Amino acid sequence: MKRLFVLLAVAAAAVLLVLIRPAGLQLSDLPAHQADPVNGRQLFYAGGCGSCHGSSDDKADLPLLGGGLEMETPFGVFRAPNISPHPIQGIGGWSTVDFVNAMHFGTSPAKQHYYPAFPYASYTRMTFEDLIDLKSWLDTLPEVDQVSGEPELYFPWNLRFGIGFWKLQNLKPDFVVPVDLADQQLMRGRYLVEGPGHCGECHTARNLMGGLDKTRWLAGGPSPEGEGRVPNITPHKDGLGDWSAGDIEYYLESGLTPDYDTVGGSMVEVQQNMAQLSKQDRAAIAAYLKAVPAKPSAAQ
């Protein structure tokens, strides 16, 4: 009996190790797709990549993505990495499948878990074709020879293997809000908001393990950096209930609210990125935000 117990324990441990190991694809798993950097550029702005990864001295015509932004959180300090095409400091040495594995699975080329401050729990909803296009656009940008630095996290968050357990609960490609599959505008809006736009990463409260509380989807919550609040963007009276879809679309284009106030704080860069999208995509985002369940603002 004791031997059987030991064998069962070993088998259970082996299964668990398989479940939490970093996942990834091989090149042969990717679809045959001709990379489209024009679409990749749109996805770049939909995701606001430059807001976190942009270099502080970015005065070039094209984005400089040397990283280095420090984010102080309850888990410790995260530093945005260099994602320029530099072959050593950035991702210039990455293959397309390396990039897809990072974005879709949160797995590094060295087969390690990335910390989920990198919002791959949202990017996992992106299509492989769009990820290939995004990589092709990033490859056209200037190389930046800049070291961004490693995160400094508190125990037990500094134990990287524990991220495998986090992924079991939080890394799911399913969309959060069901929409009418025949409504192409809503489908597009959901894709942009829940996928590349990763709006829920800031506008949704988190649980004690740092995962999104999807029962309070987009209802706002504490700032990830520990100061202030991120607003409710559901159609509740606490959020965008008084805004029309046209108001939201115009705000994303111009930065002006329905009562002629202007965008402020960290939303300035988000709005500037959204202004780069097509009017159709901004309208799709607005339609989705008016269609999500209305939720009161999350408690402090």
Summary of the structure (lengths in Angstrom):
residues: 300
radius of gyration: 20.0
end to end distance: 51.5
largest distance: 74.5
contacts: 913
relative contact order: 0.13
helix: 41%
strand: 7%
